[in-house]
Amino acid sequence: MKLEQAIQQILKQRGEPMTVAEVTDAINAQQLCTRHDGSDVCDFQVHGRSFNRKDLFERKGEMVKLKKDE
């Protein structure tokens, strides 16, 4: 699963905004996505992907939520 798909899945499960750290922890706990070397994803990756994919996510500080049309 791609990282943006994992972020979306976690946010849909929770149904409310989450911090980057909470999203990262949930992705790793559910083993939804790993890095190319097989290690857990890190906060920096979730931060970057959620910040750069403005078509999918809204950011306010460390908080991440799905766009309204999702």
PEPESUL-V471610 format. One record per helix or strand of 2 or more residues. SS is the DSSP state (a for helix, b for strand). FROM is the first residue (numbers start at 1). LEN is the number of residues. If there is no record, write none. Layout:
[[SS	FROM	LEN] [SS	FROM	LEN]]
This chain:
[[a	3	12] [b	18	2] [a	20	11] [a	43	10] [b	57	4] [b	63	4]]
